[in-house]
């Protein structure tokens, strides 16, 4: 019964854990004998539906301040050093007790502030688990990535611990290894798997009821976790359009003042609907006629996988990841871009009422789930053989 563990530090937004949750759901759907454990800084159990054979361990939450990128405790009144020790020991204990065949670490090779390294070292010494680093398509400005990875010893950690590096992107759009000047020791481990497609498996927990109550031909605004999305959400809410009604999803971390202002606007505007949070927005994206979104990986993938006319309004601090992604996609004609400094209800209304642009000739590679499944089978080898007694037993019980 193969066991896969996923770790994500989750200090800002929901992007890291949503990637891991999608991968866990896809892999356990492909192989019903597989089980997956997510180690995450987000309270998954209450906010997200856990697929069969998937469960989670929640780390005490830390937050990244949008202004300067500094870390701090999100809830507990303890110093950051104590919080780091607590998360470090919890991660190590959970992974060693689960004893996985494969571990996928999201985005940061040593974990936030190095918190995953004791677990990586112990798993490597045990010699059982294969270790994989998963990277989104864009990390930050290449100079910033080179400086931070050199200071943090990330390339050394990759050479020391990891069997593979999966990049959830397409080098034809952004070649992160070339752009950031990764050394051969890292490049030789890289597998570009394509972009993640949330349409399959598509289990829109928490959104189906909301979609049934919405009018046709609505414009959708998504702000990811919402921690830094107040300005976009409010501008979209004020952008009354003759063309279509509007739906805005605030996100679980949207500040209370902004959430209340959105509710006040909705009370006086019959064409505006405000949703606090949906764990999977694919049903909303599928029904929407247009999408306005921040430039986070998951939201952009959802909009473009459904080939929706998309306006990306990328955050430009503390990292320029979203802006770089938006610029590359705009260059290929896959999306329109509104710079963060140009946000206004007038600019958004103008885009909502403009003619639908023609579909671009360029096609994005959304084959990540299939490619990851192939790589997992190759990494685990004989451990992926069907557990025939368990399968036969289930079939006999079902009959």
C-alpha positions as CSV (number, residue, x, y, z in Angstrom):
1,X,0.0,0.0,0.0
2,X,2.2,2.9,-1.2
3,X,2.3,5.9,1.0
4,X,3.0,9.5,-0.2
5,X,3.5,12.5,2.0
6,X,3.2,16.1,0.9
7,X,4.7,19.1,2.8
8,X,3.9,22.8,2.2
9,X,4.8,25.7,4.5
10,X,1.7,27.8,3.6
11,X,2.7,31.2,4.9
12,X,0.7,33.3,2.4
13,X,-2.5,32.3,0.6
14,X,-3.6,28.8,-0.3
15,X,-1.5,28.0,-3.4
16,X,1.0,25.6,-2.0
17,X,-1.5,23.3,-0.2
18,X,-4.0,23.4,-3.1
19,X,-1.3,22.1,-5.4
20,X,-0.5,19.3,-3.0
21,X,-4.1,18.4,-2.4
22,X,-4.8,18.2,-6.1
23,X,-1.8,15.9,-6.6
24,X,-2.8,13.7,-3.6
25,X,-6.4,13.4,-5.0
26,X,-5.1,12.6,-8.5
27,X,-2.6,9.9,-7.4
28,X,-5.0,8.2,-5.0
29,X,-7.7,8.2,-7.7
30,X,-5.3,6.5,-10.1
31,X,-4.3,3.9,-7.6
32,X,-6.9,3.0,-4.9
33,X,-4.3,1.2,-2.8
34,X,-2.3,4.4,-2.3
35,X,-2.7,6.7,0.7
36,X,-1.5,10.2,1.2
37,X,-0.7,12.5,4.1
38,X,-0.5,16.3,3.8
39,X,1.6,18.2,6.3
40,X,0.4,21.8,5.9
41,X,0.2,25.2,7.6
42,X,-3.4,25.6,6.6
43,X,-6.4,24.2,8.6
44,X,-7.3,21.7,5.8
45,X,-9.8,19.5,7.7
46,X,-12.4,22.3,8.1
47,X,-11.9,24.2,4.9
48,X,-11.3,21.4,2.3
49,X,-13.0,18.1,1.6
50,X,-10.5,15.3,2.1
51,X,-10.6,12.8,-0.8
52,X,-10.6,9.0,0.0
53,X,-7.3,7.8,1.5
54,X,-6.1,11.3,2.1
55,X,-5.7,13.1,5.5
56,X,-3.7,15.9,6.9
57,X,-1.5,17.1,9.8
58,X,-1.9,20.9,10.5
59,X,1.2,22.8,11.6
60,X,0.8,25.9,13.8
61,X,0.4,28.7,11.3
62,X,3.0,31.3,10.3
63,X,2.3,34.3,8.1
64,X,4.4,36.2,5.6
65,X,3.8,39.9,5.8
66,X,2.9,41.3,2.4
67,X,4.9,44.5,2.9
68,X,8.3,43.1,3.5
69,X,8.0,39.3,3.2
70,X,9.0,38.8,6.9
71,X,7.6,35.8,8.7
72,X,5.7,35.8,12.0
73,X,3.3,33.7,14.0
74,X,-0.2,33.9,12.6
75,X,-2.1,33.0,15.7
76,X,0.1,31.9,18.6
77,X,1.6,34.6,20.8
78,X,5.1,33.0,20.8
79,X,8.4,34.2,19.3
80,X,9.2,33.1,15.7
81,X,12.2,31.0,16.9
82,X,9.9,28.9,19.2
83,X,7.3,28.6,16.4
84,X,10.0,27.4,14.0
85,X,11.1,24.7,16.5
86,X,7.6,23.6,17.0
87,X,6.8,23.3,13.3
88,X,10.2,21.6,12.7
89,X,9.7,18.9,15.3
90,X,6.1,18.3,14.3
91,X,7.0,17.9,10.6
92,X,9.8,15.5,11.4
93,X,7.7,13.4,13.8
94,X,4.7,13.2,11.4
95,X,6.8,12.2,8.4
96,X,8.9,9.6,10.3
97,X,5.8,8.1,11.9
98,X,4.0,7.9,8.5
99,X,7.1,6.3,7.0
100,X,6.3,7.3,3.3
101,X,7.5,5.7,0.1
102,X,7.6,9.2,-1.5
103,X,7.8,12.7,-0.1
104,X,6.9,15.8,-2.2
105,X,8.1,19.1,-0.7
106,X,6.5,22.2,-2.2
107,X,8.5,25.1,-3.5
108,X,11.1,25.6,-0.7
109,X,13.9,22.9,-0.8
110,X,14.6,23.1,3.0
111,X,11.1,24.2,4.0
112,X,10.3,27.6,5.4
113,X,13.2,28.8,7.6
114,X,14.8,25.3,7.1
115,X,12.0,23.6,9.1
116,X,11.8,20.6,6.8
117,X,15.5,19.8,6.7
118,X,15.6,17.6,9.9
119,X,12.9,15.5,8.4
120,X,14.6,15.3,5.0
121,X,17.9,14.3,6.7
122,X,16.2,11.6,8.8
123,X,14.3,10.2,5.8
124,X,17.4,10.1,3.7
125,X,19.3,8.3,6.4
126,X,16.5,5.8,6.7
127,X,16.9,5.1,3.0
128,X,13.4,4.1,2.2
129,X,11.6,7.2,0.9
130,X,12.2,8.8,-2.5
131,X,12.3,12.6,-2.2
132,X,10.9,15.1,-4.7
133,X,10.8,18.9,-4.8
134,X,7.8,20.5,-6.5
135,X,8.3,24.0,-8.0
136,X,5.7,26.3,-9.5
137,X,6.5,27.7,-13.0
138,X,7.8,31.1,-11.8
139,X,9.6,31.7,-8.4
140,X,10.6,35.4,-8.5
141,X,13.0,37.8,-10.3
142,X,15.9,35.6,-11.4
143,X,18.4,37.8,-9.5
144,X,16.4,37.5,-6.3
145,X,16.1,33.7,-6.7
146,X,19.8,33.3,-7.3
147,X,20.7,35.5,-4.2
148,X,18.2,33.8,-1.9
149,X,19.0,30.2,-3.0
150,X,22.7,30.8,-2.7
151,X,22.2,32.3,0.8
152,X,19.9,29.5,1.9
153,X,21.9,26.6,0.5
154,X,19.0,25.4,-1.6
155,X,21.0,23.9,-4.4
156,X,23.2,22.0,-1.9
157,X,20.0,20.7,-0.3
158,X,18.7,19.5,-3.7
159,X,22.0,17.7,-4.4
160,X,22.0,16.2,-0.9
161,X,18.4,15.0,-0.5
162,X,16.3,15.0,-3.7
163,X,15.9,12.4,-6.4
164,X,13.8,14.7,-8.7
165,X,12.6,18.2,-9.1
166,X,9.1,18.6,-10.7
167,X,8.4,21.9,-12.3
168,X,4.6,22.5,-12.6
169,X,5.0,24.5,-15.8
170,X,6.1,24.5,-19.5
171,X,9.6,25.7,-20.4
172,X,8.2,27.1,-23.7
173,X,6.4,29.7,-21.5
174,X,9.0,30.1,-18.7
175,X,12.1,28.0,-18.3
176,X,12.8,28.5,-14.6
177,X,16.2,26.6,-14.7
178,X,17.6,28.7,-17.5
179,X,16.1,32.0,-16.3
180,X,17.4,31.6,-12.8
181,X,20.8,30.0,-13.8
182,X,20.4,26.8,-11.9
183,X,23.6,24.7,-11.6
184,X,24.0,21.3,-13.4
185,X,23.5,19.5,-10.1
186,X,19.9,20.9,-9.9
187,X,19.2,20.9,-13.7
188,X,19.9,17.2,-14.0
189,X,17.1,16.4,-11.6
190,X,14.4,18.6,-13.2
191,X,11.3,17.3,-14.9
192,X,9.0,19.8,-16.5
193,X,5.6,18.2,-16.1
194,X,3.3,20.8,-17.6
195,X,0.6,22.9,-15.8
196,X,-1.8,21.4,-13.3
197,X,-5.4,21.0,-14.5
198,X,-8.0,21.2,-11.8
199,X,-10.7,20.0,-14.1
200,X,-9.6,16.4,-13.6
201,X,-10.3,15.1,-11.1
202,X,-13.1,17.6,-10.8
203,X,-15.0,17.4,-7.5
204,X,-16.2,20.9,-6.8
205,X,-16.9,20.5,-3.1
206,X,-18.4,23.6,-1.7
207,X,-19.2,25.4,-5.0
208,X,-22.0,23.4,-6.6
209,X,-24.8,25.0,-4.6
210,X,-23.3,28.4,-5.2
211,X,-23.3,27.9,-8.9
212,X,-26.9,26.7,-9.1
213,X,-28.0,30.1,-7.6
214,X,-26.0,32.3,-10.0
215,X,-27.2,33.9,-13.1
216,X,-25.8,32.9,-16.5
217,X,-23.1,34.9,-18.2
218,X,-21.6,36.3,-15.0
219,X,-18.1,37.7,-14.6
220,X,-16.0,36.1,-11.8
221,X,-13.3,37.8,-9.6
222,X,-10.9,35.6,-7.6
223,X,-8.4,36.8,-5.1
224,X,-6.8,33.5,-4.0
225,X,-6.6,33.4,-0.2
226,X,-7.6,37.1,-0.1
227,X,-4.9,38.3,2.3
228,X,-3.7,40.8,-0.2
229,X,-6.7,41.0,-2.5
230,X,-8.8,43.7,-0.9
231,X,-8.1,46.4,-3.5
232,X,-8.9,44.1,-6.5
233,X,-12.1,42.7,-4.9
234,X,-13.5,46.1,-4.0
235,X,-12.6,47.7,-7.4
236,X,-14.4,44.7,-9.2
237,X,-17.4,45.0,-6.9
238,X,-17.7,48.7,-7.8
239,X,-17.3,48.1,-11.5
240,X,-21.0,48.1,-12.4
241,X,-21.3,46.7,-16.0
242,X,-24.1,46.7,-18.4
243,X,-22.8,43.5,-20.0
244,X,-23.0,41.0,-17.2
245,X,-23.6,40.4,-13.4
246,X,-20.6,40.0,-11.2
247,X,-19.5,37.4,-8.6
248,X,-16.5,38.0,-6.3
249,X,-14.9,35.3,-4.1
250,X,-13.2,37.0,-1.2
251,X,-11.0,34.2,0.2
252,X,-10.6,33.0,3.8
253,X,-7.9,35.6,4.6
254,X,-9.6,38.7,3.2
255,X,-9.5,41.4,5.9
256,X,-12.8,41.8,7.8
257,X,-13.1,45.5,6.8
258,X,-13.0,44.6,3.2
259,X,-15.4,41.7,3.6
260,X,-17.9,44.0,5.3
261,X,-17.5,46.6,2.6
262,X,-18.2,44.0,-0.1
263,X,-21.4,42.9,1.7
264,X,-22.5,46.5,1.9
265,X,-22.0,47.0,-1.8
266,X,-23.9,43.8,-2.6
267,X,-26.9,45.0,-0.6
268,X,-27.3,48.0,-2.9
269,X,-26.3,46.3,-6.2
270,X,-28.6,43.5,-7.5
271,X,-26.0,42.5,-10.1
272,X,-23.3,41.8,-7.5
273,X,-22.9,38.5,-5.6
274,X,-20.3,38.0,-2.8
275,X,-19.0,34.5,-1.8
276,X,-16.8,34.3,1.2
277,X,-14.9,31.2,0.3
278,X,-15.2,28.0,-1.8
279,X,-12.7,25.3,-1.5
280,X,-12.7,24.5,-5.2
281,X,-13.7,27.3,-7.6
282,X,-13.7,25.1,-10.8
283,X,-17.5,25.1,-11.0
284,X,-17.6,28.8,-10.8
285,X,-14.8,29.2,-13.4
286,X,-16.5,26.8,-15.8
287,X,-19.8,28.8,-15.7
288,X,-18.3,32.2,-15.8
289,X,-18.1,34.2,-19.1
290,X,-15.0,36.1,-18.0
291,X,-12.5,35.9,-15.2
292,X,-10.6,38.6,-13.3
293,X,-8.0,37.2,-11.0
294,X,-4.8,37.9,-9.2
295,X,-1.7,36.2,-10.7
296,X,-1.4,33.3,-8.4
297,X,-0.5,29.9,-10.0
298,X,-3.7,28.0,-9.2
299,X,-6.2,30.8,-10.1
300,X,-4.5,31.5,-13.4
301,X,-4.4,27.8,-14.3
302,X,-8.1,27.4,-13.5
303,X,-9.1,30.3,-15.7
304,X,-6.8,29.3,-18.7
305,X,-7.6,25.6,-18.5
306,X,-11.3,26.6,-19.3
307,X,-10.0,29.0,-22.0
308,X,-11.9,31.9,-20.4
309,X,-11.2,35.5,-21.3
310,X,-8.9,36.4,-18.4
311,X,-7.7,39.6,-16.9
312,X,-4.8,39.1,-14.6
313,X,-4.1,41.7,-11.9
314,X,-0.8,40.5,-10.4
315,X,0.6,41.3,-7.0
316,X,4.0,42.8,-7.4
317,X,5.4,42.4,-3.8
318,X,7.0,40.9,-1.8
319,X,7.7,38.8,-4.8
320,X,7.3,39.6,-8.5
321,X,6.3,36.0,-9.4
322,X,2.7,36.9,-10.3
323,X,3.8,39.9,-12.4
324,X,6.4,37.8,-14.4
325,X,3.8,35.0,-15.0
326,X,1.2,37.5,-16.1
327,X,3.7,39.3,-18.5
328,X,4.7,36.0,-20.1
329,X,1.1,34.9,-20.6
330,X,0.1,38.3,-22.0
331,X,3.0,38.2,-24.5
332,X,1.6,34.9,-25.8
333,X,-1.9,36.3,-26.1
334,X,-3.2,34.0,-23.4
335,X,-4.5,36.7,-21.0
336,X,-4.8,40.4,-20.5
337,X,-2.9,42.2,-17.7
338,X,-3.8,45.2,-15.5
339,X,-0.9,46.4,-13.4
340,X,-1.6,46.6,-9.7
341,X,-0.9,50.3,-9.6
342,X,-3.6,50.8,-12.3
343,X,-6.4,49.1,-10.4
344,X,-9.7,51.0,-10.6
345,X,-13.4,50.2,-11.1
346,X,-13.2,52.2,-14.3
347,X,-10.4,50.0,-15.7
348,X,-12.1,46.8,-14.8
349,X,-15.5,48.0,-16.2
350,X,-13.8,48.8,-19.5
351,X,-12.4,45.3,-19.7
352,X,-15.7,43.7,-18.8
353,X,-17.5,45.6,-21.5
354,X,-14.8,45.1,-24.2
355,X,-15.3,42.6,-27.0
356,X,-14.2,39.1,-26.3
357,X,-10.7,38.7,-27.7
358,X,-9.9,35.9,-30.2
359,X,-8.5,32.7,-28.8
360,X,-4.7,32.5,-29.1
361,X,-3.0,30.0,-31.3
362,X,-0.6,29.0,-28.5
363,X,-1.9,26.1,-26.4
364,X,-0.7,25.5,-22.8
365,X,0.4,22.1,-21.7
366,X,-2.0,21.0,-19.0
367,X,-0.7,17.4,-18.7
368,X,0.9,17.6,-15.3
369,X,-1.4,15.1,-13.5
370,X,-0.7,12.4,-16.1
371,X,3.0,13.1,-16.1
372,X,3.3,13.1,-12.3
373,X,1.5,9.8,-12.3
374,X,4.1,8.3,-14.7
375,X,7.0,9.7,-12.6
376,X,5.6,8.3,-9.4
377,X,5.2,4.9,-11.0
378,X,8.8,5.1,-12.2
379,X,10.2,6.3,-8.8
380,X,8.4,3.7,-6.7
381,X,8.8,0.7,-9.1
382,X,7.7,-2.5,-7.6
383,X,6.0,-0.8,-4.7
384,X,3.3,0.4,-7.2
385,X,2.2,-3.2,-8.1
386,X,-1.5,-3.8,-7.4
387,X,-2.3,-5.1,-3.9
388,X,-4.4,-7.9,-5.4
389,X,-5.7,-9.4,-2.1
390,X,-7.0,-6.0,-1.0
391,X,-8.6,-5.4,-4.5
392,X,-10.2,-8.8,-4.6
393,X,-11.5,-8.5,-1.1
394,X,-13.2,-5.2,-1.9
395,X,-14.8,-6.7,-5.0
396,X,-16.1,-9.7,-3.1
397,X,-17.6,-7.5,-0.4
398,X,-19.2,-5.3,-3.1
399,X,-20.7,-8.3,-4.8
